Amino acid sequence: MRLGLNLGYWGSGGDRDNLVLAREADRLGYSVVWAAEAYGSDAPTVLSWVAAQTERIDVGSAVMQIPARTPACTAMTAATLDGLSGGRFRLGLGVSGPQVSEGWHGVRFDKPLGRTREYVEIVRTALSRGRLAYEGEHWTLPLPDGPGKALQLTVHPVRERIPVYLAAVGPRNLELAGAIADGWLAIFFAPELTADSLGHVRSGRAAAGLTMAGFDVVPTVPVVVGDDLEACAAPVRNYSALYLGGMGSRRQNFYNQLAVRMGYAEAAKRVQDLFLDRRHREAAEAVPFEFVDRTALIGPAERIRDRLHAYADSGVTTLSVAVNQGSVEERVSHLRTLVDAVEAAGLAGDPG
């Protein structure tokens, strides 16, 4: 099992600290560092900056939003980042949600599965440097009855195939990730409760005539190291409440629906009700400790070490950690703790 680092969203005030973390992860042999985007900083700019100041570690988008860019633009960005980084870019994609897609990007959030499938097909065609001609339900290239022509990418990515990852939560999207992607970017991954989710991924792989061999299962897992479990759980409760309560509307919140499928329906409803009522502290307190403990790595180093086996046994191939608590020195120490824990558990894998 490899290790990755998720820097989350840029621009929250600790950007220089995040660069220190990325450099340390590079030095420690982490496999990949990921950056996210929503409606603030964009992932490609951050990743180009990180790539310029690291040497070996891959840089990945977790995620670049599908409604934010045309598929051809995403292919151009991916090829550029792969070239600038010397072949270290991983393309993570996601459809975002209806509030961001329609409110920020002005793109209707309709038929997300079909749009994602076509989007990935176009991106891969462009990256292969074939002439870009495509006829689908959502995209037609070139546009008919106009002056457009089928063009070809003018730059060469370092690798013949840039790996594509999909952020997926719902069952059908998980099947799609298995069918068309090289990896799955997961959130709120509880090793004991992921049989159904990974079953959907496997079904998608099988339908496409593929196995799980080479498919990268990448959950982002918050890490808080310390002796007091309740104190370690507190910041993860805040993070969980934001997603379960605030990422989406009352009717359409994919993360809340995930918590329901995981068996936390009552708690998920209470967290959402409190959060949408702007009672954010109470919403965080309503997140069950069990939910936090199952979806994060908290506690002393020895406890985290023992917990790593559950992730490896469940099928995780790259454990992407988020170390957001404490000073930069403490967070760097946590990165080292994870390396030591993986090695002590006998789970260390090739960083490639």
HELIX and SHEET records of a PDB file:
HELIX    1   1 ASP A   15  LEU A   28  1                                  14    
HELIX    2   2 ALA A   43  ALA A   52  1                                  10    
HELIX    3   3 ILE A   66  ALA A   68  5                                   3    
HELIX    4   4 PRO A   71  LEU A   84  1                                  14    
HELIX    5   5 PRO A   98  GLY A  103  1                                   6    
HELIX    6   6 PRO A  112  LEU A  127  1                                  16    
HELIX    7   7 PRO A  171  ILE A  180  1                                  10    
HELIX    8   8 PRO A  191  LEU A  193  5                                   3    
HELIX    9   9 ALA A  195  ALA A  207  1                                  13    
HELIX   10  10 LEU A  229  ALA A  241  1                                  13    
HELIX   11  11 LEU A  242  GLY A  246  3                                   5    
HELIX   12  12 PHE A  254  ARG A  261  1                                   8    
HELIX   13  13 ALA A  265  LEU A  276  1                                  12    
HELIX   14  14 HIS A  280  GLU A  285  1                                   6    
HELIX   15  15 PHE A  289  THR A  295  1                                   7    
HELIX   16  16 ALA A  301  SER A  314  1                                  14    
HELIX   17  17 VAL A  328  ALA A  344  1                                  17    
SHEET    1   A 9 MET A  64  GLN A  65  0                                        
SHEET    2   A 9 PHE A  89  GLY A  94  1                                        
SHEET    3   A 9 ASP A  58  SER A  61  1                                        
SHEET    4   A 9 VAL A  32  ALA A  35  1                                        
SHEET    5   A 9 ARG A   2  ASN A   6  1                                        
SHEET    6   A 9 THR A 318  ALA A 322  1                                        
SHEET    7   A 9 ASP A 216  VAL A 225  1                                        
SHEET    8   A 9 GLY A 183  ALA A 186  1                                        
SHEET    9   A 9 VAL A 164  ALA A 167  1                                        
SHEET    1   B 8 MET A  64  GLN A  65  0                                        
SHEET    2   B 8 PHE A  89  GLY A  94  1                                        
SHEET    3   B 8 ASP A  58  SER A  61  1                                        
SHEET    4   B 8 VAL A  32  ALA A  35  1                                        
SHEET    5   B 8 ARG A   2  ASN A   6  1                                        
SHEET    6   B 8 THR A 318  ALA A 322  1                                        
SHEET    7   B 8 ASP A 216  VAL A 225  1                                        
SHEET    8   B 8 LEU A 297  GLY A 299  1                                        
SHEET    1   C 2 TYR A 134  GLU A 135  0                                        
SHEET    2   C 2 THR A 140  LEU A 141 -1                                        
END                                                                             
